[in-house]
Amino acid sequence: MLVNAHSLGNKITELNVRLKSEEIEAYSMTETWSAVPSTTSIPGYELYPRNRTDKDGDITIHFVGVVFYIKEEVEHNIM
């Protein structure tokens, strides 16, 4: 499932409920506006955030990025 979040921070509780109730194995979001593992992790899921960086490798001011949640028991490899 793919969703345009337009900011993840204020949707994390709803996302947690949805992932558990619908038994979703893999979920991705765009325009997360920063996915900080300490505030966006969900028990039972591996979190793979990727925030946009500038040419020097610094995270951009707007923090537009993507995040992937993959259920821990699902075998997967991140390339």
GUKEVO-553130 format. One record per residue (C-alpha): residue in one letter; x, y, z. Coordinates in steps of 0.2 Angstrom, whole numbers, padded with zeros to 4 digits, always signed. Layout:
N
AXYZ
...
***
This chain:
79
M+0000+0000+0000
L+0006+0018-0004
V+0000+0034+0003
N+0005+0052+0002
A+0006+0057+0020
H+0008+0076+0019
S+0016+0074+0036
L+0018+0058+0045
G+0020+0065+0063
N+0001+0069+0066
K-0004+0052+0058
I+0007+0039+0067
T-0007+0034+0079
E-0020+0031+0065
L-0006+0022+0055
N-0002+0010+0070
V-0021+0005+0071
R-0023+0003+0053
L-0007-0008+0051
K-0013-0019+0065
S-0031-0020+0061
E-0029-0023+0042
E-0014-0035+0045
I-0004-0025+0032
E+0013-0033+0028
A+0021-0018+0019
Y+0017+0000+0019
S+0025+0015+0011
M+0022+0033+0012
T+0028+0048+0002
E+0030+0066+0009
T+0033+0061+0026
W+0041+0077+0031
S+0054+0069+0042
A+0053+0051+0048
V+0062+0051+0065
P+0063+0033+0071
S+0060+0038+0089
T+0044+0046+0085
T+0038+0035+0070
S+0042+0018+0074
I+0028+0005+0076
P+0030-0011+0086
G+0030-0026+0075
Y+0037-0017+0060
E+0054-0013+0053
L+0055+0006+0049
Y+0065+0011+0034
P+0065+0030+0032
R+0073+0040+0018
N+0073+0059+0020
R+0078+0070+0005
T+0096+0077+0006
D+0104+0092-0002
K+0120+0090-0013
D+0131+0090+0003
G+0121+0076+0011
D+0112+0086+0024
I+0093+0084+0026
T+0084+0097+0018
I+0073+0110+0027
H+0057+0103+0021
F+0061+0085+0026
V+0051+0078+0011
G+0054+0060+0011
V+0048+0042+0010
V+0046+0029+0023
F+0043+0010+0022
Y+0036-0001+0036
I+0038-0020+0034
K+0031-0032+0046
E+0045-0040+0056
E+0041-0058+0051
V+0041-0054+0033
E+0057-0060+0025
H+0064-0045+0015
N+0080-0037+0009
I+0083-0018+0007
M+0094-0014-0008
***
